[in-house]
Amino acid sequence: MRMARSVPLLPSFVKVVRKIIPQKWIKKYDGYLYSAGIGFLAAEYLTVTLLASLLIGIAAGLFRPLYGAGAFLVVAFAIGIFYPYWRTAKRIDEMERMLPDAFFYLASSLKAGVSFSEALEELITANFGALTDEFKKTVSEIKKGRPTVEALKAFAFRNKKSSVMYRSMMIVIEALERGAPMADVLVAVANDVREVLRIQRERKSSTGMQMMFFMVASGVVGPIILGIVPQIMESMVSAGTFTLPIDSIKLVLLGFVAIQALISGLGIGVIREGKFSAGIKYGIGLIIMGVAFFELIGHVNIGL
């Protein structure tokens, strides 16, 4: 497990968080923060998240209680879940881009006649960003007496969230166990990784228009249209045509905006990256956009 730096920030609140949240959740969240490259302990980060969410929620609640509750939830989700998720995705993308170059570097060292362990030690002197840090952990474990294969397996499992990283490392491990010519294997795997990343980039670029349609429809146009509906109803009520629960209708429409935005975000994740989980980040962004435009149009007098 990583050595996270201890921050003497409001220790009493941190102790309360540790007592309230089960330890197994704390450990899982510690791993979540580690994957994101965030150097805080889970209890400390959650304490900061809750306090920041509470302060912003109280400030927003001065205008309207519903805004306060919404602001608290949005900020808590953004800092506690979305930001680490974004950091993790960014870190994985960086490591995947650097992986082929790292394998080519290892292959060139092996062709020069050094052993695999020595090649790994040479690798950590190069600058491959977050990937260098991961290899440093692997080299450190090997120096402490852990077998090279086991250290590489730990590397693969630490980065299992990246299918590219995991599969590539498992191929290298299998080749190392069977005594295959490692230089040739590393070059072949590096070329395969480059090809996979190229296909992923082409997929993202070819689905740009579909993504823009979902974003405009669910984040801008749809919320604006639905935001106008309560104003039309208020005009009818003022004219004595109908008697309607406007506040309840607004709440229902706001919920519909959020649900539609989340579904569209999941759809974008499937289209661009082939998995629903990747759409969470898009869904959260669309929810924020949609709610903002819905509330904004509700405060604009459109002359109905």
C-alpha positions in Angstrom: 0.0 0.0 0.0 1.2 3.5 -0.7 2.7 5.8 1.8 0.2 8.7 1.9 1.2 11.9 3.6 -0.6 12.7 6.8 -2.3 16.1 7.0 -3.0 17.5 10.4 -6.3 19.0 9.2 -9.1 19.2 11.7 -8.1 15.9 13.4 -11.3 15.7 15.4 -13.5 15.7 12.2 -11.2 13.1 10.7 -11.6 10.8 13.7 -15.4 11.2 13.5 -15.3 10.2 9.8 -13.2 7.1 10.6 -15.7 6.1 13.2 -18.8 6.6 11.0 -17.6 5.0 7.8 -16.8 1.3 7.9 -13.1 0.4 7.6 -13.6 -1.8 4.6 -15.0 1.2 2.7 -12.1 3.4 3.9 -9.6 0.9 2.5 -11.4 0.7 -0.8 -11.5 4.5 -1.0 -7.8 4.6 -0.1 -7.2 2.4 -3.2 -9.4 4.7 -5.2 -7.3 7.7 -4.2 -4.1 5.8 -4.9 -5.3 5.0 -8.5 -6.0 8.7 -8.9 -2.5 9.7 -7.7 -4.0 11.8 -4.8 -1.7 11.8 -1.8 -4.3 12.0 0.9 -5.6 9.4 3.3 -9.2 8.4 2.6 -10.6 9.8 5.9 -8.8 13.1 5.5 -10.0 13.5 1.9 -13.6 12.6 2.8 -13.5 15.1 5.7 -12.4 17.9 3.4 -15.0 16.9 0.8 -17.8 16.9 3.4 -16.8 20.3 4.9 -16.5 22.0 1.5 -19.8 20.6 0.4 -21.5 21.7 3.6 -20.1 25.3 3.4 -21.1 25.6 -0.3 -24.5 24.0 0.4 -25.2 26.5 3.3 -24.2 29.4 1.0 -26.5 28.3 -1.8 -29.3 27.5 0.7 -29.4 31.2 1.7 -31.1 31.8 -1.7 -33.3 28.7 -1.6 -33.3 25.5 0.5 -33.5 23.3 -2.6 -30.4 25.0 -4.0 -28.6 24.3 -0.8 -29.4 20.6 -0.9 -28.6 20.4 -4.6 -25.3 22.3 -4.2 -24.3 20.0 -1.3 -24.9 16.8 -3.4 -23.2 18.2 -6.5 -20.1 19.4 -4.7 -19.8 16.2 -2.6 -20.1 14.1 -5.8 -17.8 16.3 -7.8 -15.0 16.3 -5.2 -15.5 12.9 -3.7 -16.1 10.8 -6.8 -15.8 12.7 -10.0 -12.5 14.4 -9.4 -10.7 11.2 -8.4 -12.3 9.4 -11.3 -11.1 12.1 -13.7 -7.6 12.0 -12.2 -7.6 8.2 -12.6 -8.7 8.4 -16.2 -6.1 11.0 -17.0 -3.4 9.0 -15.3 -4.4 5.9 -17.1 -4.4 7.7 -20.5 -0.9 9.1 -19.8 0.4 5.6 -18.8 -1.1 4.0 -21.9 0.4 6.6 -24.2 3.8 6.0 -22.6 3.7 2.2 -22.4 4.9 1.5 -26.0 7.9 3.9 -25.6 8.7 2.2 -22.2 8.6 -1.2 -23.8 10.8 -0.1 -26.7 13.3 1.3 -24.1 13.3 -2.0 -22.3 13.8 -3.9 -25.5 16.8 -1.7 -26.5 18.4 -2.3 -23.1 17.9 -6.1 -23.4 19.4 -6.0 -26.9 22.4 -4.3 -25.4 23.0 -7.4 -23.3 21.7 -6.5 -19.8 19.3 -8.6 -17.8 15.6 -7.9 -17.5 15.9 -6.7 -13.9 18.8 -4.4 -14.9 16.8 -3.1 -17.8 13.9 -2.2 -15.4 16.4 -0.3 -13.2 17.6 1.7 -16.3 13.9 2.3 -17.3 13.2 4.2 -14.0 15.9 6.7 -14.9 13.9 7.8 -18.0 10.9 10.1 -17.9 7.7 8.3 -18.7 5.5 10.3 -16.3 3.2 8.3 -14.0 4.4 5.1 -15.6 7.9 5.7 -14.2 6.4 5.9 -10.7 4.8 2.5 -11.2 8.0 0.9 -12.5 9.9 2.5 -9.5 7.5 0.6 -7.2 8.2 -2.6 -9.1 12.0 -2.2 -9.0 11.8 -1.4 -5.3 9.8 -4.6 -4.6 12.4 -6.6 -6.6 15.3 -5.1 -4.6 13.5 -6.1 -1.4 13.6 -9.7 -2.5 10.3 -10.2 -4.3 10.5 -12.3 -7.5 10.5 -10.3 -10.7 7.4 -12.1 -12.0 5.5 -11.5 -8.8 6.5 -7.8 -8.8 5.3 -7.5 -12.4 2.0 -9.2 -11.5 1.5 -6.7 -8.7 2.1 -3.9 -11.3 -0.5 -5.4 -13.6 -3.1 -5.8 -10.8 -2.5 -2.2 -9.5 -3.4 -1.0 -13.0 -6.2 -3.5 -13.8 -8.6 -0.6 -14.5 -6.7 -0.2 -17.8 -7.4 -3.2 -20.0 -4.5 -2.2 -22.3 -2.0 -2.0 -19.4 -3.3 -5.2 -17.8 -3.3 -7.4 -20.9 0.1 -6.1 -22.0 1.8 -6.7 -18.7 0.3 -10.2 -18.5 1.6 -11.1 -22.0 5.1 -9.9 -20.9 4.8 -11.9 -17.6 3.9 -15.1 -19.5 6.7 -14.6 -22.0 9.2 -14.0 -19.1 8.0 -17.2 -17.3 8.4 -19.3 -20.5 11.8 -17.9 -21.3 10.8 -16.3 -24.6 13.1 -13.8 -26.3 12.0 -10.8 -24.3 13.3 -8.1 -26.6 11.2 -9.4 -29.5 8.1 -9.8 -27.2 8.4 -6.3 -25.9 8.6 -4.8 -29.4 5.6 -6.9 -30.6 3.5 -5.9 -27.6 4.5 -2.2 -27.9 3.4 -2.2 -31.6 0.1 -3.9 -30.6 -0.5 -1.3 -27.9 0.1 1.5 -30.4 -2.3 0.0 -32.8 -5.0 -0.4 -30.1 -4.5 3.3 -29.0 -4.7 4.4 -32.7 -8.0 2.6 -33.1 -9.4 4.2 -29.9 -8.4 7.6 -31.1 -10.1 7.0 -34.5 -13.2 5.8 -32.7 -13.4 9.0 -30.6 -12.8 11.3 -33.6 -15.4 9.5 -35.7 -18.1 9.8 -33.0 -17.5 13.5 -32.3 -20.8 14.5 -34.1 -22.9 12.0 -32.1 -21.3 13.3 -28.9 -22.1 16.9 -29.8 -25.7 16.0 -30.6 -26.2 14.3 -27.2 -24.5 17.2 -25.4 -26.5 19.9 -27.1 -29.8 18.1 -26.9 -29.6 16.9 -23.3 -27.4 19.7 -21.9 -28.8 22.8 -23.6 -31.8 22.6 -25.9 -33.9 20.1 -23.9 -33.4 21.9 -20.5 -34.2 25.3 -22.1 -37.5 23.9 -23.7 -38.5 22.3 -20.4 -37.6 25.4 -18.5 -40.0 27.4 -20.6 -42.9 25.0 -19.9 -43.5 26.3 -16.3 -43.5 29.9 -17.5 -46.3 28.9 -20.0 -48.2 27.2 -17.2 -47.8 30.2 -14.9 -49.2 32.5 -17.7 -52.2 30.2 -18.0 -52.7 30.2 -14.2 -52.4 34.0 -14.1 -55.1 34.2 -16.8 -57.4 32.0 -14.8 -57.4 29.2 -17.4 -56.0 26.5 -15.1 -55.0 25.8 -11.6 -51.8 23.8 -11.5 -49.2 23.0 -8.8 -46.4 24.9 -10.6 -43.7 24.1 -8.0 -44.3 20.4 -8.2 -44.3 20.4 -11.9 -41.0 22.3 -11.9 -39.5 19.7 -9.6 -40.7 16.9 -11.9 -39.3 18.6 -15.0 -36.0 19.2 -13.2 -35.7 15.5 -12.3 -36.5 14.6 -15.9 -33.7 16.9 -17.1 -31.2 15.2 -14.8 -32.3 11.7 -15.7 -32.2 12.5 -19.4 -28.7 14.0 -19.0 -27.4 10.9 -17.2 -28.8 8.5 -19.8 -27.3 10.6 -22.6 -24.0 10.6 -20.8 -24.0 6.8 -20.5 -24.9 6.7 -24.2 -21.8 8.8 -25.0 -19.7 6.5 -23.0 -20.9 3.5 -25.0 -20.4 5.3 -28.3 -17.0 6.7 -27.6 -15.4 4.1 -25.3 -17.6 1.0 -25.5 -18.7 0.8 -21.9 -21.4 2.4 -19.7 -19.0 3.1 -16.8 -17.1 5.5 -19.1 -20.3 7.5 -19.5 -20.5 8.5 -15.9 -18.2 11.5 -16.3 -20.2 12.7 -19.3 -23.4 12.1 -17.5 -22.3 14.2 -14.5 -21.2 17.0 -16.8 -24.5 17.0 -18.7 -26.5 17.0 -15.5 -24.7 20.1 -14.3 -25.2 21.8 -17.7 -28.8 20.8 -18.0 -29.8 21.9 -14.5 -27.9 25.2 -14.9 -29.7 26.0 -18.2 -33.1 24.9 -16.7 -32.7 27.2 -13.7 -31.3 30.0 -15.9 -34.2 30.0 -18.3 -36.6 30.0 -15.3 -35.2 33.3 -14.2 -35.4 34.9 -17.7 -38.6 36.8 -18.6 -39.4 35.5 -22.1 -42.5 37.7 -22.4 -45.2 35.0 -22.2 
